[in-house]
Amino acid sequence: MSDFTSIQPNAAIRAAYGASSELTGKKAAGSQLDPAGAQDFGQMIRNAAADAVTTVREGDATAAAGLTGKAGLQQVVEATMAMESTVKVSIAVRDKLVEAYQEVLRMPL
């Protein structure tokens, strides 16, 4: 058997863990999560979808402003890239949710 106590997390892992703890609003300092204050999965998905819609709408508005000369080229490119990454993540999450749903449907009773 391997001894996992000697594994030290590198800076990238610590940063990713810290960023993930910011998503839930809890600190990563080894504190126990409060189940009463945590949001449920459905609420998390609703919030993520609302954030995605907001990002896409802001990107679309910035692109329209760029066409009329009210926004700079860099702003338009940044907004377009944000929209693109948001759409890609949304599609990936949708695919995973559909896959999980299909797995549940295939479970024997």
C-alpha positions as CSV (number, residue, x, y, z in Angstrom):
1,M,0.0,0.0,0.0
2,S,1.1,3.5,-0.6
3,D,1.6,6.1,2.1
4,F,-0.4,9.2,1.0
5,T,0.7,11.3,3.9
6,S,4.0,12.2,2.2
7,I,2.2,13.8,-0.8
8,Q,2.5,17.6,-0.7
9,P,0.1,19.6,-2.8
10,N,1.8,22.0,-5.3
11,A,0.9,25.6,-5.8
12,A,-1.5,24.9,-8.7
13,I,-3.5,22.4,-6.6
14,R,-3.7,24.8,-3.6
15,A,-4.8,27.6,-5.9
16,A,-7.5,25.5,-7.5
17,Y,-8.7,24.3,-4.2
18,G,-8.8,27.9,-2.9
19,A,-10.7,29.0,-6.0
20,S,-13.2,26.2,-5.6
21,S,-13.8,27.1,-2.0
22,E,-14.6,30.7,-3.1
23,L,-17.4,29.3,-5.3
24,T,-19.2,28.0,-2.2
25,G,-18.4,31.1,-0.1
26,K,-16.6,29.0,2.5
27,K,-12.9,29.2,3.5
28,A,-10.6,26.3,2.6
29,A,-8.8,26.5,6.0
30,G,-10.1,23.0,7.0
31,S,-13.4,24.3,8.4
32,Q,-16.4,22.0,8.3
33,L,-19.1,23.0,5.8
34,D,-22.3,24.1,7.3
35,P,-25.1,22.1,5.6
36,A,-27.7,24.6,6.7
37,G,-25.9,27.5,4.9
38,A,-24.9,25.5,1.8
39,Q,-27.0,25.9,-1.3
40,D,-28.5,22.8,-3.0
41,F,-27.5,21.5,-6.3
42,G,-30.5,22.9,-8.2
43,Q,-29.8,26.4,-6.8
44,M,-26.2,26.1,-7.8
45,I,-27.2,25.2,-11.4
46,R,-29.7,28.0,-11.5
47,N,-27.1,30.5,-10.4
48,A,-24.5,29.2,-12.9
49,A,-27.1,29.4,-15.7
50,A,-28.0,33.0,-14.7
51,D,-24.3,33.9,-14.6
52,A,-23.8,32.4,-18.1
53,V,-26.8,34.3,-19.5
54,T,-25.5,37.5,-18.0
55,T,-22.0,36.9,-19.5
56,V,-23.4,36.2,-22.9
57,R,-25.7,39.2,-22.9
58,E,-22.9,41.5,-21.7
59,G,-20.7,40.1,-24.5
60,D,-23.4,40.7,-27.1
61,A,-23.9,44.2,-25.9
62,T,-20.2,44.9,-26.0
63,A,-20.0,43.5,-29.6
64,A,-22.9,45.7,-30.6
65,A,-21.2,48.7,-29.0
66,G,-18.0,47.8,-30.9
67,L,-19.9,47.9,-34.2
68,T,-21.1,51.4,-33.5
69,G,-17.7,52.5,-32.3
70,K,-18.6,52.9,-28.6
71,A,-16.3,50.1,-27.5
72,G,-12.7,49.4,-28.3
73,L,-11.4,46.4,-30.2
74,Q,-9.8,44.9,-27.1
75,Q,-13.0,45.1,-25.2
76,V,-14.9,43.4,-28.0
77,V,-12.3,40.6,-28.2
78,E,-12.3,40.1,-24.5
79,A,-16.1,40.0,-24.3
80,T,-16.3,37.6,-27.3
81,M,-13.7,35.3,-25.7
82,A,-15.7,35.3,-22.4
83,M,-18.8,34.5,-24.3
84,E,-17.1,31.7,-26.1
85,S,-15.7,30.1,-23.0
86,T,-19.0,30.5,-21.2
87,V,-20.9,28.7,-24.0
88,K,-18.3,25.9,-24.1
89,V,-18.5,25.3,-20.4
90,S,-22.4,25.5,-20.5
91,I,-22.4,22.8,-23.3
92,A,-20.0,20.6,-21.4
93,V,-22.1,20.9,-18.2
94,R,-25.3,20.2,-20.2
95,D,-23.7,17.1,-21.8
96,K,-22.6,15.8,-18.3
97,L,-26.1,16.4,-16.9
98,V,-27.7,14.5,-19.8
99,E,-25.2,11.7,-19.4
100,A,-25.9,11.4,-15.7
101,Y,-29.6,11.4,-16.3
102,Q,-29.3,8.6,-18.9
103,E,-27.2,6.6,-16.4
104,V,-29.9,7.0,-13.8
105,L,-32.5,5.8,-16.3
106,R,-30.4,2.7,-17.1
107,M,-30.3,1.7,-13.4
108,P,-32.2,-1.5,-12.6
109,L,-35.1,-1.1,-10.2
